[in-house]
Amino acid sequence: MKELIERIVHAMVDNPEQVKVDQIFGGNTTVYELRVAKNGIGKVIGKRGSHANAIHTILTAAGVTAQKGRAIVEIVE
């Protein structure tokens, strides 16, 4: 899933080399911390969070819920 997030975000931002995703496991929840350049944060979030919601929907469709857990994507400055 980490690679999936990286591929999606690489296509969205101007500086794809600055995209970094860290995966943190905790119980039934997996947190993906997403770091991008400052000028790319708005592009990743989108208007009213539309891009961030789409990323979460794609993760759900890709099978995160099939693993009987939750996935959270946090965009970190």
Distance bins in CASP14 RR format, pairs under 12 A and 6 or more apart:
PFRMAT RR
TARGET T0000
AUTHOR 0000-0000-0000
RMODE 2
METHOD distances of the structure
MODEL  1
1 7 0 0 0 0 0 1 0 0 0 0 0
1 8 0 0 0 0 0 1 0 0 0 0 0
1 21 0 0 0 0 1 0 0 0 0 0 0
1 23 1 0 0 1 0 0 0 0 0 0 0
1 25 0 0 0 0 0 1 0 0 0 0 0
1 30 1 0 0 1 0 0 0 0 0 0 0
1 31 0 0 0 0 0 1 0 0 0 0 0
1 32 1 0 0 1 0 0 0 0 0 0 0
1 34 0 0 0 0 0 1 0 0 0 0 0
1 55 0 0 0 0 0 1 0 0 0 0 0
1 56 0 0 0 0 0 1 0 0 0 0 0
1 58 0 0 0 0 1 0 0 0 0 0 0
1 59 1 0 0 1 0 0 0 0 0 0 0
1 60 0 0 0 0 0 1 0 0 0 0 0
1 61 0 0 0 0 0 1 0 0 0 0 0
1 62 1 0 0 1 0 0 0 0 0 0 0
1 63 0 0 0 0 1 0 0 0 0 0 0
1 64 1 0 0 1 0 0 0 0 0 0 0
1 65 0 0 0 0 0 1 0 0 0 0 0
1 66 0 0 0 0 0 1 0 0 0 0 0
1 67 0 0 0 0 1 0 0 0 0 0 0
1 69 0 0 0 0 0 1 0 0 0 0 0
1 70 0 0 0 0 0 1 0 0 0 0 0
1 71 1 0 0 1 0 0 0 0 0 0 0
1 72 0 0 0 0 0 1 0 0 0 0 0
1 73 0 0 0 0 1 0 0 0 0 0 0
2 8 0 0 0 0 0 1 0 0 0 0 0
2 9 0 0 0 0 0 1 0 0 0 0 0
2 19 0 0 0 0 0 1 0 0 0 0 0
2 20 0 0 0 0 0 1 0 0 0 0 0
2 21 1 0 1 0 0 0 0 0 0 0 0
2 22 0 0 0 0 1 0 0 0 0 0 0
2 23 1 0 1 0 0 0 0 0 0 0 0
2 24 0 0 0 0 0 1 0 0 0 0 0
2 25 0 0 0 0 0 1 0 0 0 0 0
2 30 0 0 0 0 1 0 0 0 0 0 0
2 31 0 0 0 0 0 1 0 0 0 0 0
2 32 1 0 0 1 0 0 0 0 0 0 0
2 33 0 0 0 0 0 1 0 0 0 0 0
2 34 0 0 0 0 1 0 0 0 0 0 0
2 59 0 0 0 0 0 1 0 0 0 0 0
2 62 0 0 0 0 0 1 0 0 0 0 0
2 64 0 0 0 0 0 1 0 0 0 0 0
2 71 0 0 0 0 0 1 0 0 0 0 0
2 73 0 0 0 0 0 1 0 0 0 0 0
3 9 0 0 0 0 0 1 0 0 0 0 0
3 10 0 0 0 0 0 1 0 0 0 0 0
3 19 0 0 0 0 0 1 0 0 0 0 0
3 21 0 0 0 0 1 0 0 0 0 0 0
3 23 0 0 0 0 0 1 0 0 0 0 0
3 32 0 0 0 0 0 1 0 0 0 0 0
3 59 0 0 0 0 0 1 0 0 0 0 0
3 62 0 0 0 0 0 1 0 0 0 0 0
4 10 0 0 0 0 0 1 0 0 0 0 0
4 11 0 0 0 0 0 1 0 0 0 0 0
4 21 0 0 0 0 1 0 0 0 0 0 0
4 23 0 0 0 0 0 1 0 0 0 0 0
4 32 0 0 0 0 1 0 0 0 0 0 0
4 34 0 0 0 0 0 1 0 0 0 0 0
4 55 0 0 0 0 1 0 0 0 0 0 0
4 56 0 0 0 0 0 1 0 0 0 0 0
4 58 1 0 0 1 0 0 0 0 0 0 0
4 59 1 0 0 1 0 0 0 0 0 0 0
4 60 0 0 0 0 0 1 0 0 0 0 0
4 61 0 0 0 0 0 1 0 0 0 0 0
4 62 1 0 0 1 0 0 0 0 0 0 0
4 63 0 0 0 0 0 1 0 0 0 0 0
4 64 0 0 0 0 1 0 0 0 0 0 0
4 71 0 0 0 0 0 1 0 0 0 0 0
4 73 0 0 0 0 0 1 0 0 0 0 0
5 11 0 0 0 0 0 1 0 0 0 0 0
5 12 0 0 0 0 0 1 0 0 0 0 0
5 19 0 0 0 0 1 0 0 0 0 0 0
5 20 0 0 0 0 0 1 0 0 0 0 0
5 21 1 0 1 0 0 0 0 0 0 0 0
5 22 0 0 0 0 0 1 0 0 0 0 0
5 23 0 0 0 0 1 0 0 0 0 0 0
5 30 0 0 0 0 0 1 0 0 0 0 0
5 31 0 0 0 0 0 1 0 0 0 0 0
5 32 1 0 1 0 0 0 0 0 0 0 0
5 33 0 0 0 0 0 1 0 0 0 0 0
5 34 1 0 0 1 0 0 0 0 0 0 0
5 35 0 0 0 0 0 1 0 0 0 0 0
5 36 0 0 0 0 0 1 0 0 0 0 0
5 44 0 0 0 0 0 1 0 0 0 0 0
5 51 0 0 0 0 0 1 0 0 0 0 0
5 52 0 0 0 0 0 1 0 0 0 0 0
5 54 0 0 0 0 0 1 0 0 0 0 0
5 55 1 0 0 1 0 0 0 0 0 0 0
5 56 0 0 0 0 0 1 0 0 0 0 0
5 58 0 0 0 0 1 0 0 0 0 0 0
5 59 1 0 0 1 0 0 0 0 0 0 0
5 62 0 0 0 0 1 0 0 0 0 0 0
5 64 0 0 0 0 0 1 0 0 0 0 0
5 71 0 0 0 0 1 0 0 0 0 0 0
5 72 0 0 0 0 0 1 0 0 0 0 0
5 73 1 0 0 1 0 0 0 0 0 0 0
5 74 0 0 0 0 0 1 0 0 0 0 0
5 75 0 0 0 0 0 1 0 0 0 0 0
6 12 0 0 0 0 0 1 0 0 0 0 0
6 13 0 0 0 0 0 1 0 0 0 0 0
6 16 0 0 0 0 1 0 0 0 0 0 0
6 17 0 0 0 0 0 1 0 0 0 0 0
6 18 0 0 0 0 0 1 0 0 0 0 0
6 19 1 0 1 0 0 0 0 0 0 0 0
6 20 0 0 0 0 1 0 0 0 0 0 0
6 21 1 0 1 0 0 0 0 0 0 0 0
6 22 0 0 0 0 0 1 0 0 0 0 0
6 23 0 0 0 0 0 1 0 0 0 0 0
6 32 0 0 0 0 1 0 0 0 0 0 0
6 34 0 0 0 0 1 0 0 0 0 0 0
6 35 0 0 0 0 0 1 0 0 0 0 0
6 36 0 0 0 0 0 1 0 0 0 0 0
6 44 0 0 0 0 0 1 0 0 0 0 0
6 55 0 0 0 0 0 1 0 0 0 0 0
6 73 0 0 0 0 0 1 0 0 0 0 0
7 13 0 0 0 0 0 1 0 0 0 0 0
7 16 0 0 0 0 1 0 0 0 0 0 0
7 19 0 0 0 0 1 0 0 0 0 0 0
7 21 0 0 0 0 0 1 0 0 0 0 0
7 55 0 0 0 0 0 1 0 0 0 0 0
7 58 0 0 0 0 0 1 0 0 0 0 0
7 62 0 0 0 0 0 1 0 0 0 0 0
8 16 0 0 0 0 0 1 0 0 0 0 0
8 19 0 0 0 0 1 0 0 0 0 0 0
8 21 0 0 0 0 0 1 0 0 0 0 0
8 32 0 0 0 0 0 1 0 0 0 0 0
8 34 0 0 0 0 1 0 0 0 0 0 0
8 36 0 0 0 0 0 1 0 0 0 0 0
8 43 0 0 0 0 0 1 0 0 0 0 0
8 44 0 0 0 0 1 0 0 0 0 0 0
8 51 0 0 0 0 1 0 0 0 0 0 0
8 52 0 0 0 0 0 1 0 0 0 0 0
8 54 0 0 0 0 1 0 0 0 0 0 0
8 55 1 0 1 0 0 0 0 0 0 0 0
8 56 0 0 0 0 0 1 0 0 0 0 0
8 57 0 0 0 0 0 1 0 0 0 0 0
8 58 1 0 0 1 0 0 0 0 0 0 0
8 59 0 0 0 0 1 0 0 0 0 0 0
8 62 0 0 0 0 0 1 0 0 0 0 0
8 73 0 0 0 0 0 1 0 0 0 0 0
9 15 0 0 0 0 0 1 0 0 0 0 0
9 16 1 0 0 1 0 0 0 0 0 0 0
9 17 0 0 0 0 0 1 0 0 0 0 0
9 18 0 0 0 0 0 1 0 0 0 0 0
9 19 1 0 1 0 0 0 0 0 0 0 0
9 20 0 0 0 0 1 0 0 0 0 0 0
9 21 1 0 0 1 0 0 0 0 0 0 0
9 32 0 0 0 0 0 1 0 0 0 0 0
9 34 1 0 0 1 0 0 0 0 0 0 0
9 35 0 0 0 0 1 0 0 0 0 0 0
9 36 1 0 0 1 0 0 0 0 0 0 0
9 37 0 0 0 0 0 1 0 0 0 0 0
9 40 0 0 0 0 1 0 0 0 0 0 0
9 41 0 0 0 0 0 1 0 0 0 0 0
9 42 0 0 0 0 0 1 0 0 0 0 0
9 43 0 0 0 0 1 0 0 0 0 0 0
9 44 1 0 1 0 0 0 0 0 0 0 0
9 45 0 0 0 0 0 1 0 0 0 0 0
9 46 0 0 0 0 0 1 0 0 0 0 0
9 51 0 0 0 0 1 0 0 0 0 0 0
9 52 0 0 0 0 0 1 0 0 0 0 0
9 54 0 0 0 0 0 1 0 0 0 0 0
9 55 1 0 0 1 0 0 0 0 0 0 0
9 58 0 0 0 0 0 1 0 0 0 0 0
9 73 0 0 0 0 1 0 0 0 0 0 0
9 75 0 0 0 0 1 0 0 0 0 0 0
10 16 1 0 1 0 0 0 0 0 0 0 0
10 17 0 0 0 0 1 0 0 0 0 0 0
10 18 0 0 0 0 0 1 0 0 0 0 0
10 19 1 0 1 0 0 0 0 0 0 0 0
10 20 0 0 0 0 0 1 0 0 0 0 0
10 21 0 0 0 0 0 1 0 0 0 0 0
10 34 0 0 0 0 0 1 0 0 0 0 0
10 36 0 0 0 0 1 0 0 0 0 0 0
10 40 0 0 0 0 0 1 0 0 0 0 0
10 43 0 0 0 0 0 1 0 0 0 0 0
10 44 0 0 0 0 0 1 0 0 0 0 0
11 19 0 0 0 0 0 1 0 0 0 0 0
11 43 0 0 0 0 0 1 0 0 0 0 0
11 44 0 0 0 0 0 1 0 0 0 0 0
11 51 0 0 0 0 0 1 0 0 0 0 0
11 55 0 0 0 0 0 1 0 0 0 0 0
12 19 0 0 0 0 1 0 0 0 0 0 0
12 34 0 0 0 0 0 1 0 0 0 0 0
12 36 0 0 0 0 1 0 0 0 0 0 0
12 37 0 0 0 0 0 1 0 0 0 0 0
12 39 0 0 0 0 0 1 0 0 0 0 0
12 40 1 0 0 1 0 0 0 0 0 0 0
12 41 0 0 0 0 0 1 0 0 0 0 0
12 42 0 0 0 0 1 0 0 0 0 0 0
12 43 1 0 1 0 0 0 0 0 0 0 0
12 44 1 0 1 0 0 0 0 0 0 0 0
12 45 0 0 0 0 0 1 0 0 0 0 0
12 46 0 0 0 0 1 0 0 0 0 0 0
12 50 0 0 0 0 0 1 0 0 0 0 0
12 51 1 0 0 1 0 0 0 0 0 0 0
12 52 0 0 0 0 0 1 0 0 0 0 0
12 54 0 0 0 0 0 1 0 0 0 0 0
12 55 0 0 0 0 1 0 0 0 0 0 0
12 75 0 0 0 0 0 1 0 0 0 0 0
13 19 1 0 0 1 0 0 0 0 0 0 0
13 20 0 0 0 0 0 1 0 0 0 0 0
13 34 0 0 0 0 0 1 0 0 0 0 0
13 35 0 0 0 0 0 1 0 0 0 0 0
13 36 1 0 1 0 0 0 0 0 0 0 0
13 37 1 0 0 1 0 0 0 0 0 0 0
13 38 0 0 0 0 0 1 0 0 0 0 0
13 39 0 0 0 0 1 0 0 0 0 0 0
13 40 1 0 1 0 0 0 0 0 0 0 0
13 41 0 0 0 0 1 0 0 0 0 0 0
13 42 0 0 0 0 1 0 0 0 0 0 0
13 43 1 0 1 0 0 0 0 0 0 0 0
13 44 1 0 0 1 0 0 0 0 0 0 0
13 45 0 0 0 0 0 1 0 0 0 0 0
13 46 0 0 0 0 0 1 0 0 0 0 0
13 51 0 0 0 0 0 1 0 0 0 0 0
13 75 0 0 0 0 0 1 0 0 0 0 0
14 36 0 0 0 0 1 0 0 0 0 0 0
14 37 1 0 0 1 0 0 0 0 0 0 0
14 38 0 0 0 0 0 1 0 0 0 0 0
14 39 1 0 0 1 0 0 0 0 0 0 0
14 40 1 0 0 1 0 0 0 0 0 0 0
14 41 0 0 0 0 0 1 0 0 0 0 0
14 42 0 0 0 0 0 1 0 0 0 0 0
14 43 1 0 0 1 0 0 0 0 0 0 0
14 44 0 0 0 0 0 1 0 0 0 0 0
15 35 0 0 0 0 0 1 0 0 0 0 0
15 36 1 0 0 1 0 0 0 0 0 0 0
15 37 1 0 1 0 0 0 0 0 0 0 0
15 38 0 0 0 0 1 0 0 0 0 0 0
15 39 1 0 0 1 0 0 0 0 0 0 0
15 40 1 0 0 1 0 0 0 0 0 0 0
15 41 0 0 0 0 0 1 0 0 0 0 0
15 43 0 0 0 0 0 1 0 0 0 0 0
15 44 0 0 0 0 0 1 0 0 0 0 0
16 36 0 0 0 0 1 0 0 0 0 0 0
16 37 0 0 0 0 1 0 0 0 0 0 0
16 40 0 0 0 0 0 1 0 0 0 0 0
16 43 0 0 0 0 0 1 0 0 0 0 0
16 44 0 0 0 0 0 1 0 0 0 0 0
17 35 0 0 0 0 0 1 0 0 0 0 0
17 36 0 0 0 0 0 1 0 0 0 0 0
17 37 0 0 0 0 1 0 0 0 0 0 0
18 34 0 0 0 0 0 1 0 0 0 0 0
18 35 1 0 0 1 0 0 0 0 0 0 0
18 36 1 0 0 1 0 0 0 0 0 0 0
18 37 1 0 1 0 0 0 0 0 0 0 0
18 38 0 0 0 0 1 0 0 0 0 0 0
18 39 0 0 0 0 1 0 0 0 0 0 0
18 40 0 0 0 0 1 0 0 0 0 0 0
18 41 0 0 0 0 0 1 0 0 0 0 0
18 44 0 0 0 0 0 1 0 0 0 0 0
19 32 0 0 0 0 0 1 0 0 0 0 0
19 33 0 0 0 0 0 1 0 0 0 0 0
19 34 1 0 0 1 0 0 0 0 0 0 0
19 35 1 0 0 1 0 0 0 0 0 0 0
19 36 1 0 1 0 0 0 0 0 0 0 0
19 37 0 0 0 0 1 0 0 0 0 0 0
19 40 0 0 0 0 1 0 0 0 0 0 0
19 41 0 0 0 0 0 1 0 0 0 0 0
19 43 0 0 0 0 0 1 0 0 0 0 0
19 44 0 0 0 0 1 0 0 0 0 0 0
19 75 0 0 0 0 0 1 0 0 0 0 0
19 76 0 0 0 0 0 1 0 0 0 0 0
20 32 0 0 0 0 0 1 0 0 0 0 0
20 33 0 0 0 0 1 0 0 0 0 0 0
20 34 1 0 0 1 0 0 0 0 0 0 0
20 35 1 0 1 0 0 0 0 0 0 0 0
20 36 1 0 0 1 0 0 0 0 0 0 0
20 37 0 0 0 0 0 1 0 0 0 0 0
20 75 0 0 0 0 0 1 0 0 0 0 0
20 76 0 0 0 0 1 0 0 0 0 0 0
21 30 0 0 0 0 0 1 0 0 0 0 0
21 31 0 0 0 0 0 1 0 0 0 0 0
21 32 1 0 1 0 0 0 0 0 0 0 0
21 33 1 0 0 1 0 0 0 0 0 0 0
21 34 1 0 1 0 0 0 0 0 0 0 0
21 35 1 0 0 1 0 0 0 0 0 0 0
21 36 0 0 0 0 1 0 0 0 0 0 0
21 44 0 0 0 0 0 1 0 0 0 0 0
21 55 0 0 0 0 0 1 0 0 0 0 0
21 59 0 0 0 0 0 1 0 0 0 0 0
21 71 0 0 0 0 0 1 0 0 0 0 0
21 73 0 0 0 0 1 0 0 0 0 0 0
21 74 0 0 0 0 0 1 0 0 0 0 0
21 75 0 0 0 0 0 1 0 0 0 0 0
21 76 0 0 0 0 0 1 0 0 0 0 0
22 30 0 0 0 0 0 1 0 0 0 0 0
22 31 0 0 0 0 1 0 0 0 0 0 0
22 32 1 0 0 1 0 0 0 0 0 0 0
22 33 1 0 1 0 0 0 0 0 0 0 0
22 34 0 0 0 0 1 0 0 0 0 0 0
22 35 1 0 0 1 0 0 0 0 0 0 0
22 73 0 0 0 0 0 1 0 0 0 0 0
22 74 0 0 0 0 1 0 0 0 0 0 0
22 75 0 0 0 0 0 1 0 0 0 0 0
22 76 0 0 0 0 1 0 0 0 0 0 0
23 29 0 0 0 0 0 1 0 0 0 0 0
23 30 1 0 0 1 0 0 0 0 0 0 0
23 31 1 0 0 1 0 0 0 0 0 0 0
23 32 1 0 1 0 0 0 0 0 0 0 0
23 33 1 0 0 1 0 0 0 0 0 0 0
23 34 0 0 0 0 0 1 0 0 0 0 0
23 59 0 0 0 0 0 1 0 0 0 0 0
23 64 0 0 0 0 0 1 0 0 0 0 0
23 71 0 0 0 0 1 0 0 0 0 0 0
23 72 0 0 0 0 0 1 0 0 0 0 0
23 73 0 0 0 0 0 1 0 0 0 0 0
23 74 0 0 0 0 0 1 0 0 0 0 0
24 30 1 0 0 1 0 0 0 0 0 0 0
24 31 1 0 1 0 0 0 0 0 0 0 0
24 32 1 0 0 1 0 0 0 0 0 0 0
24 33 1 0 0 1 0 0 0 0 0 0 0
24 34 0 0 0 0 0 1 0 0 0 0 0
24 71 0 0 0 0 0 1 0 0 0 0 0
24 72 0 0 0 0 1 0 0 0 0 0 0
24 73 0 0 0 0 0 1 0 0 0 0 0
24 74 0 0 0 0 1 0 0 0 0 0 0
24 76 0 0 0 0 0 1 0 0 0 0 0
25 31 0 0 0 0 1 0 0 0 0 0 0
25 32 0 0 0 0 0 1 0 0 0 0 0
25 67 0 0 0 0 0 1 0 0 0 0 0
25 69 0 0 0 0 0 1 0 0 0 0 0
25 70 0 0 0 0 0 1 0 0 0 0 0
25 71 0 0 0 0 0 1 0 0 0 0 0
25 72 0 0 0 0 0 1 0 0 0 0 0
26 69 0 0 0 0 1 0 0 0 0 0 0
26 70 0 0 0 0 1 0 0 0 0 0 0
26 71 0 0 0 0 0 1 0 0 0 0 0
26 72 0 0 0 0 0 1 0 0 0 0 0
27 67 0 0 0 0 0 1 0 0 0 0 0
27 68 0 0 0 0 0 1 0 0 0 0 0
27 69 0 0 0 0 1 0 0 0 0 0 0
27 70 0 0 0 0 1 0 0 0 0 0 0
28 64 0 0 0 0 0 1 0 0 0 0 0
28 65 0 0 0 0 0 1 0 0 0 0 0
28 67 0 0 0 0 1 0 0 0 0 0 0
28 68 1 0 0 1 0 0 0 0 0 0 0
28 69 1 0 1 0 0 0 0 0 0 0 0
28 70 1 0 0 1 0 0 0 0 0 0 0
28 71 0 0 0 0 0 1 0 0 0 0 0
28 72 0 0 0 0 0 1 0 0 0 0 0
29 64 0 0 0 0 0 1 0 0 0 0 0
29 65 0 0 0 0 0 1 0 0 0 0 0
29 67 0 0 0 0 0 1 0 0 0 0 0
29 68 0 0 0 0 0 1 0 0 0 0 0
29 69 1 0 0 1 0 0 0 0 0 0 0
29 70 1 0 1 0 0 0 0 0 0 0 0
29 71 1 0 0 1 0 0 0 0 0 0 0
29 72 1 0 0 1 0 0 0 0 0 0 0
29 73 0 0 0 0 0 1 0 0 0 0 0
29 74 0 0 0 0 0 1 0 0 0 0 0
30 59 0 0 0 0 1 0 0 0 0 0 0
30 63 0 0 0 0 0 1 0 0 0 0 0
30 64 1 0 0 1 0 0 0 0 0 0 0
30 65 0 0 0 0 0 1 0 0 0 0 0
30 67 0 0 0 0 1 0 0 0 0 0 0
30 68 0 0 0 0 0 1 0 0 0 0 0
30 69 1 0 0 1 0 0 0 0 0 0 0
30 70 1 0 0 1 0 0 0 0 0 0 0
30 71 1 0 1 0 0 0 0 0 0 0 0
30 72 1 0 0 1 0 0 0 0 0 0 0
30 73 0 0 0 0 1 0 0 0 0 0 0
30 74 0 0 0 0 0 1 0 0 0 0 0
31 59 0 0 0 0 0 1 0 0 0 0 0
31 64 0 0 0 0 0 1 0 0 0 0 0
31 69 0 0 0 0 0 1 0 0 0 0 0
31 70 0 0 0 0 1 0 0 0 0 0 0
31 71 1 0 0 1 0 0 0 0 0 0 0
31 72 1 0 1 0 0 0 0 0 0 0 0
31 73 0 0 0 0 1 0 0 0 0 0 0
31 74 1 0 0 1 0 0 0 0 0 0 0
31 75 0 0 0 0 0 1 0 0 0 0 0
31 76 0 0 0 0 0 1 0 0 0 0 0
32 52 0 0 0 0 0 1 0 0 0 0 0
32 55 0 0 0 0 1 0 0 0 0 0 0
32 56 0 0 0 0 1 0 0 0 0 0 0
32 59 0 0 0 0 1 0 0 0 0 0 0
32 64 0 0 0 0 1 0 0 0 0 0 0
32 70 0 0 0 0 0 1 0 0 0 0 0
32 71 1 0 0 1 0 0 0 0 0 0 0
32 72 1 0 0 1 0 0 0 0 0 0 0
32 73 1 0 1 0 0 0 0 0 0 0 0
32 74 1 0 0 1 0 0 0 0 0 0 0
32 75 0 0 0 0 1 0 0 0 0 0 0
32 76 0 0 0 0 0 1 0 0 0 0 0
33 72 0 0 0 0 1 0 0 0 0 0 0
33 73 0 0 0 0 1 0 0 0 0 0 0
33 74 1 0 1 0 0 0 0 0 0 0 0
33 75 0 0 0 0 1 0 0 0 0 0 0
33 76 1 0 1 0 0 0 0 0 0 0 0
33 77 0 0 0 0 0 1 0 0 0 0 0
34 40 0 0 0 0 0 1 0 0 0 0 0
34 41 0 0 0 0 1 0 0 0 0 0 0
34 42 0 0 0 0 0 1 0 0 0 0 0
34 43 0 0 0 0 0 1 0 0 0 0 0
34 44 1 0 0 1 0 0 0 0 0 0 0
34 45 0 0 0 0 0 1 0 0 0 0 0
34 51 0 0 0 0 0 1 0 0 0 0 0
34 52 0 0 0 0 1 0 0 0 0 0 0
34 55 0 0 0 0 1 0 0 0 0 0 0
34 56 0 0 0 0 0 1 0 0 0 0 0
34 59 0 0 0 0 0 1 0 0 0 0 0
34 71 0 0 0 0 0 1 0 0 0 0 0
34 72 0 0 0 0 0 1 0 0 0 0 0
34 73 1 0 1 0 0 0 0 0 0 0 0
34 74 1 0 0 1 0 0 0 0 0 0 0
34 75 1 0 1 0 0 0 0 0 0 0 0
34 76 1 0 0 1 0 0 0 0 0 0 0
34 77 0 0 0 0 0 1 0 0 0 0 0
35 41 0 0 0 0 1 0 0 0 0 0 0
35 44 0 0 0 0 0 1 0 0 0 0 0
35 73 0 0 0 0 0 1 0 0 0 0 0
35 74 0 0 0 0 1 0 0 0 0 0 0
35 75 0 0 0 0 1 0 0 0 0 0 0
35 76 1 0 1 0 0 0 0 0 0 0 0
35 77 1 0 0 1 0 0 0 0 0 0 0
36 42 0 0 0 0 1 0 0 0 0 0 0
36 43 0 0 0 0 1 0 0 0 0 0 0
36 44 1 0 1 0 0 0 0 0 0 0 0
36 45 0 0 0 0 1 0 0 0 0 0 0
36 51 0 0 0 0 0 1 0 0 0 0 0
36 52 0 0 0 0 0 1 0 0 0 0 0
36 73 0 0 0 0 0 1 0 0 0 0 0
36 74 0 0 0 0 0 1 0 0 0 0 0
36 75 1 0 0 1 0 0 0 0 0 0 0
36 76 0 0 0 0 1 0 0 0 0 0 0
36 77 0 0 0 0 1 0 0 0 0 0 0
37 43 0 0 0 0 1 0 0 0 0 0 0
37 44 0 0 0 0 0 1 0 0 0 0 0
37 75 0 0 0 0 0 1 0 0 0 0 0
37 77 0 0 0 0 0 1 0 0 0 0 0
38 44 0 0 0 0 0 1 0 0 0 0 0
38 75 0 0 0 0 0 1 0 0 0 0 0
38 76 0 0 0 0 0 1 0 0 0 0 0
38 77 1 0 0 1 0 0 0 0 0 0 0
39 77 0 0 0 0 0 1 0 0 0 0 0
40 46 0 0 0 0 0 1 0 0 0 0 0
40 51 0 0 0 0 0 1 0 0 0 0 0
40 75 0 0 0 0 1 0 0 0 0 0 0
40 77 0 0 0 0 0 1 0 0 0 0 0
41 49 0 0 0 0 0 1 0 0 0 0 0
41 51 0 0 0 0 0 1 0 0 0 0 0
41 52 0 0 0 0 0 1 0 0 0 0 0
41 74 0 0 0 0 0 1 0 0 0 0 0
41 75 1 0 0 1 0 0 0 0 0 0 0
41 76 0 0 0 0 1 0 0 0 0 0 0
41 77 1 0 0 1 0 0 0 0 0 0 0
42 48 0 0 0 0 0 1 0 0 0 0 0
42 49 0 0 0 0 1 0 0 0 0 0 0
42 50 0 0 0 0 0 1 0 0 0 0 0
42 51 0 0 0 0 1 0 0 0 0 0 0
42 52 0 0 0 0 1 0 0 0 0 0 0
42 75 0 0 0 0 1 0 0 0 0 0 0
42 77 0 0 0 0 0 1 0 0 0 0 0
43 49 0 0 0 0 0 1 0 0 0 0 0
43 50 0 0 0 0 0 1 0 0 0 0 0
43 51 1 0 0 1 0 0 0 0 0 0 0
43 52 0 0 0 0 0 1 0 0 0 0 0
43 55 0 0 0 0 0 1 0 0 0 0 0
43 75 0 0 0 0 0 1 0 0 0 0 0
44 50 0 0 0 0 0 1 0 0 0 0 0
44 51 1 0 1 0 0 0 0 0 0 0 0
44 52 1 0 0 1 0 0 0 0 0 0 0
44 53 0 0 0 0 0 1 0 0 0 0 0
44 54 0 0 0 0 0 1 0 0 0 0 0
44 55 1 0 0 1 0 0 0 0 0 0 0
44 56 0 0 0 0 0 1 0 0 0 0 0
44 73 0 0 0 0 1 0 0 0 0 0 0
44 74 0 0 0 0 0 1 0 0 0 0 0
44 75 1 0 1 0 0 0 0 0 0 0 0
44 76 0 0 0 0 0 1 0 0 0 0 0
44 77 0 0 0 0 0 1 0 0 0 0 0
45 51 1 0 0 1 0 0 0 0 0 0 0
45 52 1 0 1 0 0 0 0 0 0 0 0
45 53 0 0 0 0 1 0 0 0 0 0 0
45 54 0 0 0 0 0 1 0 0 0 0 0
45 55 0 0 0 0 1 0 0 0 0 0 0
45 56 0 0 0 0 0 1 0 0 0 0 0
45 73 0 0 0 0 0 1 0 0 0 0 0
45 74 0 0 0 0 0 1 0 0 0 0 0
45 75 1 0 0 1 0 0 0 0 0 0 0
45 77 0 0 0 0 0 1 0 0 0 0 0
46 52 1 0 0 1 0 0 0 0 0 0 0
46 53 0 0 0 0 1 0 0 0 0 0 0
46 54 0 0 0 0 1 0 0 0 0 0 0
46 55 0 0 0 0 0 1 0 0 0 0 0
46 75 0 0 0 0 0 1 0 0 0 0 0
47 53 0 0 0 0 0 1 0 0 0 0 0
47 54 0 0 0 0 0 1 0 0 0 0 0
48 54 0 0 0 0 0 1 0 0 0 0 0
49 55 0 0 0 0 1 0 0 0 0 0 0
49 56 0 0 0 0 1 0 0 0 0 0 0
49 57 0 0 0 0 0 1 0 0 0 0 0
49 73 0 0 0 0 0 1 0 0 0 0 0
49 75 0 0 0 0 1 0 0 0 0 0 0
50 56 0 0 0 0 0 1 0 0 0 0 0
50 57 0 0 0 0 0 1 0 0 0 0 0
51 57 0 0 0 0 0 1 0 0 0 0 0
51 58 0 0 0 0 0 1 0 0 0 0 0
51 73 0 0 0 0 0 1 0 0 0 0 0
51 75 0 0 0 0 1 0 0 0 0 0 0
52 58 0 0 0 0 0 1 0 0 0 0 0
52 59 0 0 0 0 0 1 0 0 0 0 0
52 72 0 0 0 0 0 1 0 0 0 0 0
52 73 1 0 0 1 0 0 0 0 0 0 0
52 74 0 0 0 0 1 0 0 0 0 0 0
52 75 1 0 0 1 0 0 0 0 0 0 0
53 59 0 0 0 0 0 1 0 0 0 0 0
53 60 0 0 0 0 0 1 0 0 0 0 0
53 73 0 0 0 0 1 0 0 0 0 0 0
54 60 0 0 0 0 0 1 0 0 0 0 0
54 61 0 0 0 0 0 1 0 0 0 0 0
54 73 0 0 0 0 0 1 0 0 0 0 0
55 61 0 0 0 0 0 1 0 0 0 0 0
55 62 0 0 0 0 0 1 0 0 0 0 0
55 64 0 0 0 0 0 1 0 0 0 0 0
55 71 0 0 0 0 1 0 0 0 0 0 0
55 72 0 0 0 0 0 1 0 0 0 0 0
55 73 1 0 1 0 0 0 0 0 0 0 0
55 74 0 0 0 0 0 1 0 0 0 0 0
55 75 0 0 0 0 1 0 0 0 0 0 0
56 62 0 0 0 0 0 1 0 0 0 0 0
56 64 0 0 0 0 1 0 0 0 0 0 0
56 65 0 0 0 0 0 1 0 0 0 0 0
56 70 0 0 0 0 0 1 0 0 0 0 0
56 71 1 0 0 1 0 0 0 0 0 0 0
56 72 0 0 0 0 1 0 0 0 0 0 0
56 73 1 0 1 0 0 0 0 0 0 0 0
56 74 0 0 0 0 0 1 0 0 0 0 0
56 75 0 0 0 0 0 1 0 0 0 0 0
57 63 0 0 0 0 0 1 0 0 0 0 0
57 64 0 0 0 0 0 1 0 0 0 0 0
57 65 0 0 0 0 0 1 0 0 0 0 0
57 71 0 0 0 0 0 1 0 0 0 0 0
57 73 0 0 0 0 0 1 0 0 0 0 0
58 64 0 0 0 0 1 0 0 0 0 0 0
58 71 0 0 0 0 0 1 0 0 0 0 0
58 73 0 0 0 0 0 1 0 0 0 0 0
59 65 0 0 0 0 1 0 0 0 0 0 0
59 66 0 0 0 0 0 1 0 0 0 0 0
59 67 0 0 0 0 0 1 0 0 0 0 0
59 69 0 0 0 0 0 1 0 0 0 0 0
59 70 0 0 0 0 1 0 0 0 0 0 0
59 71 1 0 1 0 0 0 0 0 0 0 0
59 72 0 0 0 0 1 0 0 0 0 0 0
59 73 1 0 0 1 0 0 0 0 0 0 0
60 66 0 0 0 0 1 0 0 0 0 0 0
60 67 0 0 0 0 0 1 0 0 0 0 0
60 69 0 0 0 0 0 1 0 0 0 0 0
60 70 0 0 0 0 1 0 0 0 0 0 0
60 71 1 0 0 1 0 0 0 0 0 0 0
60 72 0 0 0 0 0 1 0 0 0 0 0
60 73 0 0 0 0 0 1 0 0 0 0 0
61 71 0 0 0 0 0 1 0 0 0 0 0
62 71 0 0 0 0 1 0 0 0 0 0 0
63 69 0 0 0 0 1 0 0 0 0 0 0
63 70 0 0 0 0 0 1 0 0 0 0 0
63 71 0 0 0 0 1 0 0 0 0 0 0
64 70 1 0 0 1 0 0 0 0 0 0 0
64 71 1 0 1 0 0 0 0 0 0 0 0
64 72 0 0 0 0 1 0 0 0 0 0 0
64 73 0 0 0 0 0 1 0 0 0 0 0
65 71 0 0 0 0 1 0 0 0 0 0 0
END
